[in-house]
Structures are given as C-alpha cells and as structure tokens.
C-alpha cells in the first residue's frame, strides 16, 4: 500500500476528528510528563528534539563514537537555522540536567561526549509516534499501530526518516503566520492542541467554528504559561480576526476562523504525510533485509542518512 499524500490527508473528511484525537493524545503526554513537554513545546524546540533523537537512534554498536554528540547536534541546528550555537548547547545541557539524556559509558575517546536518550525520553517519543500511527490507521483502515507495536524496528527506522523529512520541509519548518506566533512561543503549541481538542462540531465551509467557553486563566494554569505570554499570543490573533470571543473582555465562547483552522490542518497534514512515508519506508527496509533482526540501531536510507550526519563520523 502506498503512503497517503499531504493533499489526501488534508482533504479527508475524518482528518479534523483525528486532529482532535492527536491533540488530546499530546495533551495527555504533557499531563504525564510536563517537564519533558516544556522542553519541546515550542516549534523551535520540537525541531531540535526530533533531530537529536534521530541522531541518538543512528548510534551503532560497532562504532562507539557514532550517534548523538554535541558537535553533530549543533551542526544540524545551525544548518536548520533553528537556534544559535549557544542555545543548542544549552538545550542539550538542560536535557541532561533533567535526565532526558545521559552520557554513553566507556567511550574510547574522552574528547568526544556521546549522549543517548533515557527511558523517559524513549517512552514519550514512542508514545508520540504510536499516537500518530493510530490516527493514520483511521484514515485508511490500516494496521500501522499494531505493526509498530509488534516490531520495534519500525519506530527505530521511521523516526529518523520522518524527522529528516520534516525539518527540511519548508511548510512544516516555517508554519504560516496565522498560527506561527503561537508555535514559536514556549508552550504555544500546547495551547493550539487545547483549542483543537475543544472542537465539537466542525463544518469546513463555516467561516467560524465555536469551541465553547475558554479563559486565559484556565489555559495559564493548565499549561503553566504566564498570563502575559498568553495575552500576547491571543492579542495578535484577535487583531487579525483569526479568533475571538462572542462577548467583550474575552468572555463567553471562543470561535476560531476558517483561515486559522485551514492553515493549522494543512500544516499538520505535512507531519502526518511524512510519518506515513516513514512508516512505509521502514516496512520496505525490513522486508528487504535478509536477516530477521537488525543491529541495535539502524541509520535509515534516504533523507535521514544524509541530513543527520553519518554514523561513522568522528565529529
């Protein structure tokens, strides 16, 4: 079966409902691991997190200096323009301090610091991946979730492939201005998920979609965002008539405009398409291998191999 295209996903009548499903899934991850969510809740941090995780998965047992190193990570971040060198280095240090990354023991060259993801990081990333597989299954009746649950190689091959596709996709990397001022803010992505999760009845032709009562105080408490930051996010959207309340002083029901939702769903379709392509790539690669097992880590062919650095590089 071929991968679903971005256009097919965006146009699918069930896509808004699975967007609501994935939004609730991601909110659940945030509730369970709020500290980890804070480290990837801005789009900039999302790009960095997916990149470093892909590097970590590309570590191979026969090359002790392969995988995630500060040098490789900073090079990727600088290439993407996702952050400055100092910001990328500080981000790694933060992940180590919060025990989402740790040093690989017994590295033969002490000049090279090789890092790996911890169990907490692996659980969260796998949960993110499986949630998206379950949603894709609802679009075409597939069995991605069950297949990935039964064979861990699918995730290990697919995540680096999807990450490479997405960080180089201009549509995903640079979200539209209508939603960008949320996504570039810390935890603004969680706010968007919250708004989407509140959609009850959706009519794609309607100029406005009512999502019920929403208060900034509630969002601030739930996602631990300052009231000042929240007001800044919403004010820009309100001034551009992208969303608003049906009563003065941000009271009553909140509505989302058609252009706001169209841009959000189109942007999200890029992620789902990349993940579906990555899943198909993993299935094909596993089918082609003569062995029934793969090494501890597999560097996927295609985009991931070139864009996240060679596993044999010593940098």
Buried (B, 14 or more C-beta within 10 A) or exposed (E): EEBBEBEBBBEBEEBBEBBBBBBBBBBEBBEEBBEBBBBBBBBBBBBBBBBBBBBBBBBBEEBBBBBBBBEBBBBBBEEBEBBEEEBBBEBBEBBBEBEBBBEBEEBEEEEBBBBBBBEBBBBBBBBBBBBBBBBBBBBBEBEBBEBBBEBEBBBBBBBBBBBBBBBBBEBBBEBBEBBBBBBBBBBBBBBBBBBBBBBEEBEEEBEBBBBEBBEBEEBBEBBBBEEEBBBEBBEBBBEBEBBBBEEEEBEBBBBBBBBBBBBBBBBBBBBBBBBBBBBBBBBEBBEEEEEEEBEEBBBBBBBBBEBBBBBEEEE
